[in-house]
Amino acid sequence: MTPIIDQISEFHDELTQIRQDIHAHPELGFEETRTSQLVADQLTALGYEVTRGIGKTGLVGSLKGKQTSSGRSIGLRADMDALPILETGEHPYTSKNKGVMHACGHDGHTTILLGAARYLAQTRNFNGTVHLIFQPAEEGLGGAQAMLDDGLFERFPCDAIFGLHNSPELAPGKIGVCPGPAMASADLYDIHIVGRGGHGAHPYQANDPVIAAAHLITALQTIVSRNVPALESAVVTVASVVAGELRAKNVIPGEARLSGTVRAFKESVQEQVIERMQTIIDGIATTFDVDITLDYQKCFPPTVNDVKHAAFVAEVATELFGADRVLPNYTPSMGSEDFSVMLNERPGAYFRLGQGGAEQGRGLHNASYNFNDEVIPVGSTMFSALVEKFLALEA
């Protein structure tokens, strides 16, 4: 039997054209109408049953294998949205939508899943049903949850789900998978400090919120170093500080604002950080006689791979490409991924596909980023093999 990757390589050029077309026409979260239509047209032509409007612009393509006696099903997921970034790279397919670009490789992920879709439709070498999940709005807008709210797994039952993300840090074609926590939770917070403004020459007549903010910033940085256990991981970042006017150099403002993000791999650590933040805020408020409020938003939970399914991904990758191209204990990332909410509903795994580029400064969410089209067949082969192995034909 011809290897999967050889069969997919036969239409690699066509997949590259699709990827570059999607790259040239990026769309933000919940606005992926053109991309969704392109995907739907491709799947329909291949014989998939296509259901649109799941999570607004999301869709699912379903296909039955040569056999269906197992009654089992598998889900493969790709994200479709772009980012509000002005592209600086110059290609024949540079973004035509100024200020929006595929700076995270979702154009590549969508194309990889379409490559698997074509192979699976041609061969149907599996026993059961495959559901191809094309998700909108992964970049912070909750597209995965929107699909769940529209009954994703009730309408399209999946015994397991799998997803991938390209990695500029990994060499092209390598596969990395983490058993257990793979990516961190992503929370956002806003802190509002209200004091009493006054003249810069008479600070004793004011309750200075800037001083309170400065002490608060420093104190927040002690949470990870002095409260989180040394063998656990967390990040507390203050990303924005706003107070006063640059032109008013002799005015103590009446208020200040801080905002940032918190990351953790475990819910217990996440809760510990939140509790400690509030304690510090209350103490600073009392110390400097100001009012401080915390608006804390839990956005995405940690992305936690089922250990058994992570091992399955590593096993399939090793069989396909050899042990030297597989990292079965890949280092978890403090980045986040809303595929996490799907993994909370169904067992599965999320793995990395190496594409290179980091050494040239083309990291994720970078204005010069570009997906490496050479690795499309590798990703499509991984997805296809996961289906065939998970839904193996009866002898």
N, C-alpha and C positions, 0 to 999 in steps of 0.2 A: 504494500500500500504506500502511495506517495505521501511523504511527511506533510503535516498540516501546513507548516510554514512555506513549503514549496508551492502548495496549491494557492495559498493566499498571495504569495509573491507574484503569481501570474497576473493579478490585477492590482498590484502595488501602485502602478502609475495612476490608475483611475482613483484609487484612494487618496493619493497625494493631491490630485486635482481637487477632490472634494474638500480635503483639509484646508488647502490654500484658499478655496472659495469661501469657506466658513470664516477663515481668518480675515479675509478682505471685507467681510460683512458682519462684524461683531455686534452683539446685542446684549444689553444689560438684563439683569434678573427680572423675570416675569414679562420681558418684552421680546422673547426669543421667537417671534412669529415666523420670520423667514427661515431660521434654522430649523424650527419645528416642522415647517412645511417641507423643507428639503429632506429631513429624516423620514417623515411620513411617506413621501413619494418614493424614496429608496426602498423602504420596508414593504410598501404595497406592491411594488414591482417585483419584489422577491417572493411574494406569496404569504407575507405575514398578515395576521389579523391585527389591525392597528386601532388603538383606542386613544383619542386625543382629549385634551382639556382636563388632564389629571394634574392638579396643582397649577391650574390656569394654563400655562403653555407647555406643560409636560406631556409625555405620551409613553405608551407601552406597546411594543410589538410582540405578539405571541406566536409561537410555532410549535407544532407537535412533531416528534421524531418518527422514525420508521416503526417503532414500537411505542405503545403507551400503556402496556400492561403493568408497569411499575406504579403508575398513579402518582409518580413523584414529579416535582417541578423545581426549577432553579431560576434565580433572578440575577441578571448582570446589569450593572448600573453605570451610566456615564453622565457627566454634567455638561451643560450646553452654554452657560452664560459667560459673558466677558466682564471686563473691569473698566471703570471710568479713568482711564490713563491715556495720555497722548503718546502715541507710538513714535519712537525716534529711529527705529530700524528702517532701512530702505530695501524693499523687495518689490517684485512685480505685483505681489498680493498684499502690500501694506494696507492697513485699515482705511477704508473709504468713509468710515463714520468717525469724523474728527473728534478726538477726546475719548474714544472708546476703543479698546483693543483686547485681544486674547493674550493677556500677559501671564496667564496661569496654565495654558495648554489645554483648556477645555475643548478647543477646536480639535486637538489631537485625540482626546479621550472619546469624543463623539465619533470621529472617523474610525478609531480602533474598534469601537463597538459595531459600527456599520460593516467593517471588514469581517468581523466574526459573524455578523448577521448573514452576509453573503455566503460564506463558507458553510455555515450550518444549514442554510436553505438549499444549497447544492447537494449536500451529503445526507443530512438528517440522520446521522449516525449516532443516534441516542434513543433512549427509552424513557419517554415522558414528555414534559413540556418545558420550553424555555421562554422566559419573559424578559425582554430587553427593555430596561427602564431608562428613558432619557429624561433626566431631571433638570428643571429650570432653577435659577436663583440660588446657586450654592454659595455665592460670595456674600454671606452675611444676611441674606433676606429670608432664609428658612424655607427654601424650595422643597427639601426632603420632607419636612413636617407638613407642608401644604399637600404633597402627594399622599401622605398618610391620612391626613384629614379628609381627603377625597376617597378613602377606602382602598388604598393601593393593595395591601396584602389580603384584604377580604375579597377583592375582585380578581386579584391575580395571586393566588396562593404560591408561596415559595418555601420550599424546605430548607433552602440556604440561599444566601445572597453574596455576591462578590463585586468588588469595585477596585479600580486602580487609580494611581496618580503618577504622572511623570516626575522624575527626580533629576534636576541638573547636577546634583552632587554625585550621582551614580554614573559610572561609565555606561555608554550606550549598550543596550541589550541586556544589562544585568537586572536581576529581580531581587528585591528586598522585601521581607515580610516579618512582622513583629508578632510573636505569640503574646496575647494579652494586650495591654495598653499600647496603642500605636500612635495616637495623637491626643493632644490635651483638650480639656474643656476650654471654652472661650466665653468669658464673661466680660461685660463692660460696666463701668461705673462713672458717675458724675458726683462731685462733691461741691456743695455750695456753702461758702463761708460768708456770713453777714456780720460785719462789725459796725463801727461808727467812723465815718470819714472825718477829715479835718485838714488843717494847714500843716504842710511838711515841716514848718519851723516850730510847731507846737504839738509834737506827737503825744504828749501826756494828756492832751485834751481829746484824743481819739482812742478807739479800740481798733488797732491796726490789723486788718484781715491778711495783709501780705506777710506779716511776721508769723501769724498763725499758720498760713499756708506753707511757709518755709519750714517750720518745725514739723508740720504734718507730713510733708514730702520726705523728710529725713526719717521720721518715725515709721512711716509705712515700709521703708526699705529694711527695717529690722524684722519684719514678719517672717520672711523666708530664712534669714540668717539666724534668728533667735527663737522662733516658735515652731516652724515646720521641722519635723525630724530630719536629721542629716541625710538619711538614706531615702527620703522621699523627694519629690520634685514639685516646685511651684515657681511662678513668676508673678510679681506685682510690679506693673509698669505705670508710672505717671507720664502720660503722653502729651498732656496739654495743661498749661498754666495761663490763666487770663486774669488780669487785675489792672485797673487804672488805665490811664491814657498816656502814650509815649510823650505827648506834647505837654502834659501837665506834670512837670517835674517837681513841683512844690505842693502837690496835692496827695494826701493819703486817701485812697479810695474807700468806699464804704463796703465793698464786697470783693470776693475773689472766687474763682472757680478752678477746680482741678478735674481732669478726666483721664481715664486710662483703661487698662485691661488686666485681667487676672487669668492665669492659666494653671491647670493642675491635672494630674492623671487619675486621681482618686476623689470620689465625692467627699470622703471624710476630710481630706486635706482642703478641698474647696470650702467646706463649711467652716473649718478652722480658720482659714484666711478671712472669710467674711466676718466671723465673730470677732477676730482680733482687730480688723479694720474699724469696726464699730466701737470697740473699747478704746482704741487710740483716739478716734474722733471725739468721743465723749470727754476724754481726758484733756485733749488740746482745747476743746471748747471751754471747759471749766478754767483751765490755766490762763487763757488769754481773754476770757470774758466776751466770747463771740458765740454766735449761733451757727452750728454746722449741721447740715443734713446730707445724708448719703442716699443716692438713688442707685441701687445695684441691680443689674439685669443679667440673669443667667441666660446665655444665648444658646450654646451648644454643649452637650455633655461630652465626656471623653470618648474617643473612638477606640473601642475595646474589641480586639479580634478574639473570636472563640479559638482556644488553643488547638483543638482538634482540626478545625477548618484552616487555621494558619499553617499547620503542619501539612495539610493536604495540598495547599498552594505550593509550598516548598517542594513537596514530593513531585508534583506535576511539573514544576519548573525544572527540577533536576533531571527528570526523565527526558524532558524536551531539549534542554540546552547544556546539561552537564553541571556537576557540582561546583565547578570553578566560576560559574556565572550566577550562582544563587547565594544570597545571604539570608539564612533561615532565622537569624536572630538580629535583624536589622535594628539600628538604634531608633527608639521612638522620637517623635518630633513634638516640640511645644507649639507647633501650628495646630490649627483645628480644622475640622471637616464635618459638615452636617450629614454625611453618610452615617455618622454616629447614631442618629435617631432611628435609622433603619436597622442598624445592628442591635439596637436595644429591643427591636420587635422580632427579629429573626436572626438565627445564628449565621455566621459567615466570616469573611475576612476581607481586609483592605490591604493591598500590596503596592509596592513601588516599582515603577519601570524606569530604569536608567536611561537618560538621554544625553547626558553631558551638557556642557555650556557654562557651568558655574565658574570654571577656571578663566573664562573669557568675560566674566562679569554679567552673564545673562541668566541671572537667577529668577525665581518666580516673583511675580508682581513687579517686574522691572520693565521700564519703558523700552529696553532693547531686547527683551526676551523674544525667542522664537522657538516654536516646537520643532523637534528634529524628526523629519518625515521618514528617515531611515529606520526608525524603530517601530513604525506602524505595524508591519507584519509580526513583530515579536509580541506586541500587545494583543493583536487579534488572535494570534496562535494560542496565547495563554488563555484568553477567554473561551475560545473554541474547545481547547483540551479540557478545561474545567468542566464544561458541559458534558463532553463525551465520557469523562472519567466518573463524574458524579451521577450521570444518568446512563450507566453502562448498559449496552444491549445484552439481552439474555442470550446465552449460548444456544 
